[in-house]
Amino acid sequence: MKRVKVKFFADLRSLAKREFLELEIEGAITLRELLKRVSSEIGINLEEKLLENNRIKSGFMILINGRNAVYLDGVSTLIEEGEIALFPPAGGG
């Protein structure tokens, strides 16, 4: 079993009611599968919140071991272990 740490930032942290969630996974899973699993653990549909038409919604950023998932294989990116960071759109002015 390998460990994955999912970190929540800004509004996502408030929705998840925690800073992070650690999961154990067997083998590799896709980002989409990981989001489903995290959703069931925290009781929030992260797929609905973060994804649209099988892609990461504009403004949201998902880092997989420090690399932006958009520049990898998007929701099909395989995750074996490490750290996933979930960021909502930045605001301010």
VENLIN-V372432 format. One record per residue. N is the residue number from 1. SS is DSSP state (~ for helix, > for strand, _ for the rest). PHI is phi in radians with two decimals (none if undefined). OMEGA is omega in whole degrees, 0 to 359 (NA if undefined). Layout:
# VENLIN-V372432
N_SS_PHI_OMEGA, N_SS_PHI_OMEGA
This chain:
# VENLIN-V372432
1___none_178, 2_>_-2.04_183, 3_>_-1.84_174, 4_>_-2.21_177, 5_>_-1.89_179, 6_>_-1.83_181, 7_>_-1.85_181, 8_>_-1.88_180, 9___-2.21_176, 10___0.91_184, 11_~_-1.06_179, 12_~_-1.13_177, 13_~_-1.15_178, 14_~_-1.13_179, 15_~_-1.13_182, 16_~_-1.33_181, 17___1.03_177, 18___-2.93_179, 19___-1.44_183, 20_>_-2.74_177, 21_>_-2.44_177, 22_>_-1.84_180, 23_>_-2.21_171, 24_>_-1.85_179, 25_>_-2.24_175, 26___-1.78_180, 27___1.16_181, 28___-1.70_173, 29_>_-2.27_179, 30_>_-1.38_176, 31_~_-1.01_179, 32_~_-1.03_179, 33_~_-1.09_178, 34_~_-1.11_179, 35_~_-1.08_176, 36_~_-1.08_182, 37_~_-1.15_178, 38_~_-1.11_179, 39_~_-0.98_181, 40_~_-1.20_179, 41_~_-1.27_185, 42_~_-1.78_177, 43___1.34_178, 44___-2.28_180, 45___-1.39_181, 46_~_-1.19_178, 47_~_-1.04_179, 48_~_-1.11_182, 49_~_-1.27_189, 50_~_-1.78_188, 51_>_-2.05_176, 52_>_-2.63_182, 53___0.93_177, 54___1.13_178, 55_>_-2.36_177, 56_>_-1.27_182, 57___-1.05_178, 58___-0.99_179, 59___1.66_178, 60___-1.43_178, 61_>_-2.32_176, 62_>_-2.14_179, 63_>_-1.77_177, 64_>_-1.97_185, 65___0.88_175, 66___1.46_181, 67_>_-1.97_182, 68_>_-1.16_182, 69_~_-1.04_179, 70_~_-1.03_182, 71_~_-1.62_174, 72___-1.80_178, 73___-1.96_179, 74_~_0.99_183, 75_~_-1.26_178, 76_~_-1.61_179, 77___-1.02_179, 78_>_-1.44_180, 79_>_-2.12_179, 80___-1.89_177, 81___-3.02_176, 82_>_2.03_188, 83_>_-2.21_178, 84_>_-2.04_179, 85_>_-2.02_182, 86_>_-1.95_182, 87_>_-2.09_173, 88___-1.39_177, 89___-1.01_178, 90___-1.38_178, 91___-2.21_178, 92___2.24_181, 93___3.03_NA
